[in-house]
Amino acid sequence: MGARETSPGRFDVTDLIQKTYDTGIIRRLLDEAFDEDDLNAFLYDYFRPFRAGFDQFPTKKAKIQFLIESLEGTPEIDRLLDLMARDYPSVYRRYADLLQRQPS
């Protein structure tokens, strides 16, 4: 991701700032939203390229951890949260205000 030139010699630094999410909150959101079967179906439907690696993890929590680690720092983490907001809106709303880390 690079800076966008806004006028000659000037750049928009917001393109350089990546959203930082609280992975603990994402973990709680996913854990609450899914049982084991629903998580497997969700992964198959939306994150198939990552799904092959999930077979090595025997528990739902381990699969969730692997998903977060695989998506963190990529645009796919935003896609995950967008899908959660769309498919599990009541659960998502409980965590939405807590997702973005506050600068320290």
C-alpha positions in Angstrom: 0.0 0.0 0.0 1.6 3.3 -1.0 0.8 6.9 -0.5 -1.5 8.6 -3.0 -0.3 11.8 -4.5 -2.9 14.4 -3.9 -1.2 17.3 -5.7 2.3 17.8 -7.0 4.7 16.9 -4.3 2.0 16.1 -1.6 0.9 12.7 -0.5 -2.1 11.5 1.4 -0.6 9.6 4.4 -3.9 7.9 5.3 -3.1 5.3 2.6 0.0 4.4 4.7 -1.9 3.9 7.9 -3.2 0.3 8.2 -6.2 -0.4 10.4 -5.2 -2.3 13.5 -7.7 -4.6 15.0 -7.8 -6.1 18.5 -7.3 -9.7 17.7 -8.7 -10.7 21.1 -12.0 -9.1 20.2 -12.0 -10.8 16.8 -11.4 -14.1 18.6 -14.3 -13.5 21.0 -16.6 -12.5 18.1 -15.8 -15.6 16.1 -16.0 -17.9 19.1 -19.4 -16.6 20.0 -20.8 -16.6 16.4 -19.8 -20.1 15.4 -20.1 -23.7 16.6 -17.6 -26.1 15.1 -19.8 -27.1 12.1 -20.7 -23.5 11.3 -17.1 -22.4 11.4 -16.1 -25.2 9.0 -18.9 -24.2 6.6 -17.9 -20.5 6.9 -14.3 -21.3 6.1 -15.3 -23.5 3.1 -17.6 -20.8 1.7 -15.5 -17.7 2.2 -11.9 -18.7 2.9 -11.4 -21.9 0.9 -7.7 -21.2 0.2 -6.9 -21.2 3.9 -9.2 -24.1 4.7 -6.7 -26.8 3.8 -4.5 -25.8 6.8 -7.4 -26.0 9.2 -7.5 -29.8 9.1 -4.4 -29.9 11.3 -6.2 -28.1 14.1 -8.5 -30.3 16.3 -10.4 -27.6 18.1 -12.6 -24.7 17.1 -10.4 -22.3 19.1 -7.3 -23.5 17.3 -8.9 -23.0 14.0 -10.0 -19.5 14.9 -6.5 -18.7 16.0 -5.1 -20.0 12.7 -7.6 -17.9 10.8 -6.7 -14.7 12.6 -3.0 -15.3 12.2 -3.5 -16.0 8.5 -5.6 -12.9 7.8 -4.0 -10.3 10.2 -2.3 -7.5 8.4 -4.0 -8.4 5.0 -7.1 -6.9 3.3 -8.8 -10.3 4.1 -9.2 -9.3 7.7 -11.5 -6.5 6.6 -13.4 -9.0 4.4 -13.8 -11.3 7.4 -15.3 -8.5 9.5 -17.5 -7.4 6.7 -18.8 -11.0 6.3 -19.4 -11.2 10.0 -21.4 -8.0 10.0 -23.5 -9.2 7.1 -24.0 -12.8 8.2 -24.0 -12.5 12.0 -25.2 -8.9 12.6 -26.4 -9.3 16.2 -23.1 -10.8 17.4 -21.1 -8.4 15.3 -22.9 -5.4 16.8 -21.9 -6.5 20.4 -18.2 -6.2 19.4 -18.1 -3.6 16.6 -17.1 -0.7 18.8 -14.3 -2.7 20.4 -12.7 -4.0 17.2 -10.4 -1.2 16.3 -7.3 -0.8 18.6 -6.9 2.7 20.0 -3.5 4.3 19.4 -1.4 4.2 22.6 
